[in-house]
Structure formats: C-alpha cells, structure tokens
Amino acid sequence: MTSTKFRKTALALSLVMAGTAVLAQTAVVKVDGAWARATVQGQMGTGAFMNLTAKDGTRLVGVSSPAAGVAEVHEMKMEGDIMKMRAVPVLDLPAGKKVELKPGGYHV
C-alpha cells in the first residue's frame, strides 16, 4: 500500500468511525491518533487503530469504510496461552473516558 493510500485509508476509517457514533445517538465522539497498518501485495486485511472519546456516554454499534469491503470492531484477548480475536457487536464509550483501539486490544 502506498503512503498516500495508507493515509487516506486511516483518515477514511477514523471519519467513518466518528460518523457512525454520531449517527447512532447524535453523540459527539473525538477521534485522535488514527492509523492503519500498511499491507503487502496480496494481503486482504489490515488493522486500524485510534483513540475514541465520547463527551457523553454512547456506544459504537458498527463501522464501515469505503476503503474496505468489510470492516468490523474486534477484540484480542488471551485465553490461557492462546491469543484469540473475536468480533465485538457493541463497544461502550463511557462519558469523557478515552477508549483505545490498539494492537493487542480493540481494533477495526
């Protein structure tokens, strides 16, 4: 993925994430530090990471992106000695608290 395409993908994902939260409950959600992992030729998926802060408590109930055919919120979690990833249907955004979407945790 070229540097320009990478930046556009990260920006698109961050704007879509914020827009989804705003549309769901007309909430104000601040998105900062957004970035996405670069891909190599033939790689079908990547991860997007950012910080979300809702002025008032709200919930993120879905994501989409014009840069991806499928976009979902996932959580990485250790179960015993195995790291597992699962889709998260709803992500709570407590009032005034930063929720980090980061490698090894929640991510898009």
Buried (B, 14 or more C-beta within 10 A) or exposed (E): BEEEEBBBBBBBBBBBBBBBBBEBBEBEBEBEEBBBBBBEEEEEEBBBBBBBBBEEEBBBBBBBBEBBEEBEBBBBEEEEEEEEEEEBEEBEBEEEEEBEBBEEEBBB
